Amino acid sequence: MSATAAEMIRTTNPATGEVLESYEQHDPGAIDEMFGRAHGQAQRWRETPFAERAKRMRGAALTLRDQKSKLASLATREMGKPIAEAEAEVEKCAWACDWFAENGERLLRAEEIPSGATRSYVAFRPLGVLLAIMPWNFPYWQAFRAAAPAMMAGNVVVLKHASNVTGCALAIEEVFRTSGFPAGAFTTLVIGSKAMEPVVLDERIAAVTLTGSEAAGSSVGALAGRAIKKTVLELGGSDYFIVLADADLERAAEIGVRSRFQNTGQSCIAAKRFIIEESVYDRYLALFVEKTRALKVGDPMQRETRIGPMARFDLRDQLAEQVRDTVAAGAKLLLGGDAIPGRGAYFQPTVVGDVRLGMRMADEETFGPAAAMFRANDAEHAITIANASRYGLGGNLWTSDISRAEEYAARLDSGNCFINGMTASDPRLPFGGVKKSGIGRELSEFGIREFVNIQTVWIGPDTGANAAAVPSE
C-alpha cells in the first residue's frame, strides 16, 4: 500500500514540535478486510462463555500493568500528558478491565419478569461490531472505558482514534492481542476524520460510541441516525464548581485547582466555571490563585511537572483568544493569560476573575489551563449561573450542609454532581451528560447495557391469568 505525503498521518510531540512517527492510512480495501474479520469474529465472540471473556479481560489488565511505563511514556510524547498522570491513566484502564471481568456476567444476567406467560424474562444479547470514535485527551482511558464493557457483553470493537495519538491506538490493539483476544475482537482503524462517513454507514457496524466535541457528535450522530444505528455520545463539558459560604475553602481551593488543571486543563469533566458565593469570593480567589501559581510548568516527562504542553498549537491559540476576548469584555486577568514562548505548545496557568454570562469563557468550553471565576449573590444565584450553559456533563458543589446540597443537586442540570469532592469517572458509576454534553451512559450497569439487544423472551402456553389486562402491540 502506498501513500502520498498528504495521506500520511503524523504524530508530533507537543512539548518540542518534533515529528514522532508517520503512518499510512488504511485504504478502502484494507478497511473492507478489517470489517469482514471483525464481523466474522463477532459471530464467534458472542458465543464465548462469560468466564472465558473475563479471563481474557483480566489478561488485558495484567498486560496494562506490565507495560504501564512504556504506555505512559508514549501518551506523554504524543499528547503531552504529565508522566505521573499518564501512568495513573493506564492503571485506571486496568482497574476497569478487572471490574468488568468480575461483574460483567452479573450485570447482564437475564431478569425474570412475571406476566401472563408460563415464563417470561429479559435477556441481554450483544449487538455485533461497535465502532468507537475516541479523542486524544485520555488516549487509553476513553478507549478502554468503551471497550471493556462492550467486549464483556459479547461485542467486538473497531477503534477510530484521534490521529495525533495513533501510536497509542495501535498500542491498545497490541494490548488486547497480547492478552489472548482473538483476531478481530479489537481492531484499530488508521484513517483521518474526513473518511468517516462510509465507515459509520457500513452495514457491518452495528452501533457507534463517540467521545469528542459537540460538532463531532452532531456529525456522527446524524450519520448513525440516517442508518438507524444506536449511538452513545459523550461530548463537551463546561463543568460548574460551586463554592458556598459555609464550604471548607482551603479544601475547595485545593481540589478546585487539581480539577481545573488536571491533564493541563484538557478534560471534559475538569472544573471550568467556578461559581463563588459573594461573601467568600475574595478569600477563595486568593487561595485559588496562590495554589495555581505554585503549579510547576515544564517537561511532561519530569515527575514534578503539573502543567505540560497543550496537545496542539491550534488548541493553545484558541484558548488564548477565549481568555483575551473575555478580559476585553470586562473580566479581570488575575494570573497568566498567554502562551509561553518556545518550541512547545505551552500556555500559562491562568485565572480570570469577575467572569459574567455572555463572555466567551462563560458560554464556551475552555479546553486548557484557564479558570473562569464567577460571583454569585447566594446559593440560588449560583444554581442559576451553573444551569446557564448549553453543556451538562458534570459539576461540583461545596458546602457543609449535606442535606441542602442534595436538594440543590436535584436542580442542577448535569449528568453527575460531586458534593465536596473532585469529579471523576468510575467503572462502578454511570458516566455521561445532558443537553449538549451528549446522550447515553458509559460504565457501570447502565453503560454495559447501552450496546446490547434488550430482548423479551415469552414462553407459552399462556395461562390466561393476565391476558385480558395486556393488549397486544
C-alpha positions in Angstrom: 0.0 0.0 0.0 1.4 3.3 -1.0 0.5 6.8 0.4 1.3 10.3 -0.6 2.6 12.8 1.9 -0.9 14.3 2.2 -2.4 10.9 3.0 0.1 10.2 5.8 -0.9 10.6 9.4 1.9 12.1 11.5 2.2 12.3 15.3 4.0 15.2 16.9 5.5 15.8 20.3 3.7 19.0 21.6 6.5 19.7 24.1 9.1 20.1 21.3 7.3 20.2 18.0 9.2 17.1 16.9 7.6 14.7 14.4 7.4 11.3 16.1 6.1 8.9 13.5 4.3 8.8 10.2 1.5 6.2 9.5 -0.1 5.2 6.3 -3.9 5.3 6.3 -5.9 2.2 5.7 -7.2 2.2 2.2 -10.8 1.1 1.3 -9.6 -2.5 0.6 -7.9 -2.8 4.0 -10.9 -1.3 5.7 -13.2 -3.8 4.0 -11.0 -6.7 5.0 -10.8 -5.4 8.6 -14.6 -5.1 8.9 -15.1 -8.5 7.4 -12.7 -10.0 10.0 -14.4 -8.1 12.8 -17.9 -9.1 11.7 -16.9 -12.7 11.4 -15.4 -12.7 14.9 -18.5 -11.0 16.3 -20.5 -14.2 15.4 -18.0 -16.3 17.4 -17.2 -14.0 20.3 -20.9 -13.7 21.2 -20.9 -17.5 21.8 -17.8 -17.3 24.0 -18.8 -18.0 27.7 -18.5 -15.2 30.2 -15.8 -17.0 32.1 -13.6 -17.1 29.0 -14.3 -13.4 28.2 -13.4 -12.5 31.8 -10.2 -14.5 31.6 -9.1 -12.5 28.6 -10.2 -9.2 30.1 -8.2 -9.9 33.3 -5.3 -10.7 31.0 -5.6 -7.2 29.5 -5.4 -5.7 33.0 -2.2 -7.6 33.6 -0.7 -6.5 30.3 -1.6 -2.9 31.0 0.2 -3.0 34.4 3.2 -4.8 32.9 3.5 -2.2 30.2 2.5 0.8 32.2 5.8 2.7 31.9 6.0 2.2 28.2 2.4 3.1 27.5 2.5 6.1 29.7 5.7 7.4 28.0 4.0 7.0 24.6 1.0 9.1 25.7 3.2 11.8 27.1 5.2 12.0 23.9 2.1 12.1 21.7 -0.2 14.4 23.5 1.9 16.0 26.4 0.2 14.5 29.4 2.4 14.8 32.5 4.0 11.4 33.1 2.6 10.7 36.5 -0.9 11.4 35.2 -0.3 9.1 32.2 0.8 6.3 34.5 -2.4 6.8 36.6 -4.5 6.6 33.4 -3.0 3.3 32.4 -3.6 1.9 35.9 -7.2 3.1 35.7 -7.7 1.2 32.5 -6.5 -1.9 34.2 -9.0 -1.3 37.0 -11.8 -1.0 34.5 -10.8 -4.3 32.8 -10.7 -6.1 36.2 -14.1 -4.6 37.3 -16.0 -5.6 34.2 -14.3 -9.0 34.1 -15.6 -9.5 37.7 -19.1 -8.0 37.2 -20.0 -8.3 33.5 -21.9 -11.6 33.8 -23.8 -10.4 36.8 -24.8 -7.1 35.2 -26.1 -9.0 32.1 -27.9 -11.8 33.8 -31.3 -12.5 32.4 -34.1 -10.9 34.5 -37.3 -12.9 35.2 -40.5 -10.8 34.9 -43.9 -12.3 35.7 -46.5 -11.9 33.0 -49.4 -13.9 31.5 -46.9 -16.4 30.1 -45.7 -19.7 31.6 -42.3 -17.9 31.8 -41.1 -14.5 30.6 -37.8 -12.8 31.0 -35.5 -10.1 29.6 -32.2 -11.2 28.1 -29.2 -9.0 27.1 -27.7 -10.0 23.7 -24.7 -8.5 22.0 -25.2 -6.3 19.0 -22.1 -7.1 17.0 -19.4 -4.7 15.8 -19.1 -1.5 17.8 -17.3 1.5 16.2 -15.6 3.5 18.9 -14.5 7.0 17.9 -12.3 8.4 20.6 -10.4 11.7 21.4 -6.8 12.4 22.3 -7.0 13.8 25.8 -7.2 10.5 27.6 -5.9 8.2 24.8 -6.1 5.0 26.8 -9.0 5.6 29.3 -11.5 6.8 26.7 -10.9 3.6 24.6 -10.9 1.1 27.5 -14.0 2.5 29.2 -15.9 1.9 25.9 -14.2 -1.4 25.0 -14.1 -3.3 28.3 -17.9 -3.3 28.9 -18.8 -3.7 25.3 -16.5 -6.7 24.8 -17.6 -8.3 28.1 -21.1 -8.0 26.7 -20.0 -10.1 23.7 -19.5 -7.3 21.2 -16.3 -6.7 19.2 -14.8 -3.2 18.8 -13.2 -1.2 15.9 -11.4 1.8 17.2 -11.0 5.0 15.2 -8.8 7.1 17.4 -7.7 10.8 17.1 -4.9 11.0 14.6 -2.4 12.7 17.0 -2.4 9.6 19.2 -2.2 6.9 16.5 0.7 5.3 18.4 -1.5 4.9 21.5 -4.3 3.5 19.4 -2.1 0.8 17.9 -0.6 0.0 21.3 -4.2 -0.6 22.6 -4.8 -3.1 19.8 -1.5 -4.8 20.8 -2.6 -5.0 24.5 -5.7 -7.0 23.5 -3.7 -9.2 21.1 -1.1 -9.9 23.7 -3.8 -10.7 26.3 -5.2 -13.5 24.1 -8.2 -11.9 22.5 -8.9 -13.5 19.1 -8.1 -11.7 15.9 -10.9 -9.2 15.0 -12.1 -8.8 18.6 -10.4 -5.4 18.8 -9.1 -3.6 15.8 -7.6 -0.1 15.3 -8.6 1.8 12.1 -6.0 4.3 10.9 -7.8 6.9 8.9 -8.5 10.7 9.0 -11.8 12.1 10.3 -12.8 13.1 6.7 -13.0 9.5 5.7 -15.5 8.5 8.4 -18.9 8.7 6.6 -18.7 5.3 4.7 -17.2 3.8 7.9 -20.2 4.8 10.1 -22.7 3.8 7.3 -21.1 0.4 6.7 -23.8 -2.3 7.3 -21.3 -4.4 9.4 -21.1 -1.7 12.0 -24.0 -2.3 14.4 -23.6 0.7 16.7 -21.4 3.8 17.4 -19.9 5.3 20.5 -18.1 8.7 20.3 -16.3 10.8 22.8 -15.4 14.2 21.4 -16.5 17.6 20.6 -20.1 18.8 20.2 -19.5 19.3 16.4 -18.1 15.7 16.0 -21.0 14.3 18.0 -23.6 16.1 15.9 -22.0 15.0 12.7 -21.5 11.3 13.6 -24.9 11.2 15.4 -26.6 12.4 12.2 -24.9 9.7 10.1 -25.8 7.0 12.6 -29.3 8.3 12.7 -29.5 8.1 8.9 -28.5 4.4 9.1 -30.7 3.7 12.2 -27.8 2.8 14.5 -27.6 3.0 18.2 -25.2 5.7 19.5 -23.8 6.9 22.7 -22.3 10.4 22.6 -20.0 11.8 25.4 -19.3 15.4 24.3 -18.1 18.6 25.6 -18.4 19.9 29.2 -18.2 23.2 31.0 -18.5 21.9 34.5 -19.6 24.1 37.3 -17.7 24.3 40.6 -20.0 25.9 43.2 -18.5 27.1 46.4 -21.0 28.3 49.0 -20.2 30.5 52.0 -20.1 27.6 54.5 -17.7 25.5 52.5 -14.2 24.4 53.6 -12.4 27.0 51.5 -8.9 25.5 51.8 -10.0 22.1 50.7 -12.3 23.5 48.0 -9.4 25.5 46.6 -7.0 22.6 46.7 -9.5 20.3 44.8 -10.6 23.1 42.5 -7.0 23.7 41.3 -6.5 20.0 40.9 -9.7 19.6 39.0 -9.2 22.6 36.7 -5.6 21.8 35.8 -5.6 18.0 35.6 -4.3 16.9 32.2 -3.2 20.5 31.6 -6.9 21.5 31.8 -7.8 19.3 28.8 -10.5 17.2 30.4 -14.2 17.2 29.6 -15.0 16.8 33.3 -12.5 19.3 34.6 -14.0 22.2 36.6 -14.2 25.1 34.3 -16.7 27.6 35.7 -16.0 28.5 39.4 -19.1 30.0 40.9 -18.3 31.5 44.3 -20.8 33.0 46.8 -20.1 36.7 47.2 -19.2 36.7 50.9 -16.3 34.3 50.4 -15.3 35.2 46.8 -12.2 37.2 47.6 -10.9 34.7 50.2 -11.4 31.8 47.8 -9.9 33.6 44.9 -6.8 34.4 46.9 -6.4 30.7 47.8 -7.0 29.6 44.3 -4.5 32.0 42.7 -1.9 31.1 45.3 -2.2 27.4 44.6 -2.3 27.9 40.9 0.8 30.0 40.9 2.6 27.1 42.7 2.0 24.6 39.8 5.2 23.6 38.1 5.1 24.1 34.3 7.7 22.2 32.2 8.8 19.0 30.6 5.9 16.5 30.9 8.4 13.6 31.3 9.6 15.1 34.6 7.6 13.7 37.6 7.3 17.0 39.4 5.6 18.7 36.3 1.9 19.5 36.8 1.4 21.5 33.7 2.7 20.2 30.4 2.1 21.4 26.9 -1.3 21.5 25.4 -1.9 18.8 22.8 -1.8 21.0 19.8 -0.7 24.6 18.9 -4.1 25.4 17.4 -5.8 24.5 20.6 -3.4 26.7 22.5 -4.2 29.6 20.2 -7.9 29.1 20.6 -7.6 29.2 24.4 -5.6 32.4 24.2 -8.3 34.0 22.1 -11.0 33.0 24.6 -9.1 34.5 27.5 -8.2 37.6 25.6 -11.8 38.2 24.5 -13.2 37.6 28.0 -10.8 40.1 29.5 -11.7 42.6 26.8 -15.4 42.2 27.7 -14.7 43.3 31.3 -13.3 40.3 33.2 -10.1 40.7 35.3 -7.0 38.8 34.4 -5.5 37.6 37.8 -2.8 35.2 36.6 -1.3 34.1 33.4 -3.3 34.7 30.2 -1.0 33.9 27.3 1.1 31.4 25.5 4.6 30.6 26.8 7.3 31.4 24.2 9.3 28.5 22.9 9.0 25.3 20.8 6.3 23.6 22.8 2.5 24.3 22.9 2.6 25.7 26.4 0.1 28.1 28.0 0.4 29.8 31.3 -1.8 28.6 34.1 -4.5 31.3 34.0 -7.1 32.6 36.4 -9.8 35.1 35.2 -12.0 36.8 37.7 -15.4 38.5 37.5 -16.5 36.5 34.5 -20.1 37.0 33.6 -22.7 35.3 31.4 -22.3 36.3 27.8 -18.4 36.3 27.9 -16.6 33.6 25.9 -15.2 31.8 29.0 -18.7 31.6 30.4 -20.5 30.5 27.2 -17.9 28.2 25.6 -15.9 25.2 26.8 -12.4 26.2 27.7 -10.2 23.2 27.0 -6.9 24.1 28.6 -5.3 25.6 31.8 -7.6 28.6 32.3 -10.2 29.0 35.1 -13.2 31.3 35.0 -14.4 32.8 38.3 -18.0 34.0 38.8 -19.5 35.9 41.7 -22.9 34.6 43.0 -25.1 36.6 45.2 -26.3 33.5 47.1 -26.9 29.8 46.5 -30.0 30.3 44.3 -28.0 32.6 42.1 -25.1 30.1 41.9 -27.5 27.4 40.7 -28.9 29.8 38.1 -25.4 30.5 36.8 -24.5 26.8 36.8 -27.5 25.9 34.7 -27.0 28.8 32.3 -24.9 26.6 30.0 -25.7 24.6 26.9 -23.5 21.8 28.5 -24.5 19.5 31.2 -21.8 16.9 31.8 -20.9 17.3 35.5 -20.0 19.6 38.3 -19.0 20.1 41.9 -20.9 21.6 44.9 -19.1 22.6 48.1 -21.0 23.2 51.3 -21.0 21.9 54.9 -24.8 21.3 54.7 -25.1 17.9 53.0 -28.9 17.8 53.1 -29.1 21.2 51.4 -26.5 20.0 48.9 -28.6 17.0 47.9 -31.6 19.3 47.4 -29.5 21.5 45.1 -28.1 18.5 43.2 -31.7 17.7 42.1 -31.9 21.1 40.5 -28.6 21.1 38.7 -28.7 20.1 35.0 -25.8 17.7 34.8 -25.1 14.0 34.4 -23.2 14.0 37.7 -22.9 16.2 40.7 -20.0 15.6 43.1 -20.5 17.1 46.6 -17.4 18.1 48.5 -15.1 16.1 46.2 -13.5 16.0 42.8 -15.4 14.9 39.7 -14.0 11.6 38.3 -15.3 8.7 36.2 -15.5 5.4 38.0 -16.3 1.9 36.5 -18.9 1.4 39.2 -20.9 4.5 38.4 -22.6 5.7 35.2 -20.9 8.5 33.3 -22.4 10.8 30.7 -24.2 14.1 30.4 -27.3 16.0 29.3 -28.0 18.9 27.0 -25.2 19.4 24.5 -22.9 17.2 26.6 -24.3 14.1 24.9 -26.7 11.2 25.1 -26.4 7.8 26.8 -24.1 6.5 29.5 -20.8 4.7 29.8 -19.5 2.5 32.6 -21.5 0.6 35.3 -24.6 -1.4 34.8 -26.1 1.4 32.7 -23.1 1.6 30.3 -22.7 -2.1 29.7 -26.4 -2.3 28.7 -26.1 0.5 26.2 -24.8 -1.8 23.4 -27.0 -4.9 23.8 -30.2 -6.1 22.4 -32.6 -6.0 25.3 -34.7 -9.0 24.2 -38.0 -10.0 25.7 -38.4 -13.8 25.8 -42.0 -15.0 26.3 -42.8 -18.7 26.7 -46.3 -20.1 26.4 -48.8 -21.6 26.7 -50.4 -18.5 28.2 -52.1 -19.4 31.4 -54.7 -16.7 30.8 -54.1 -15.1 34.2 -53.2 -11.6 32.8 -54.2 -11.9 29.2 -57.3 -9.8 29.4 -55.3 -6.9 31.0 -52.5 -6.8 28.5 -53.5 -5.8 24.9 -51.3 -7.0 22.0 -49.0 -4.5 20.4 
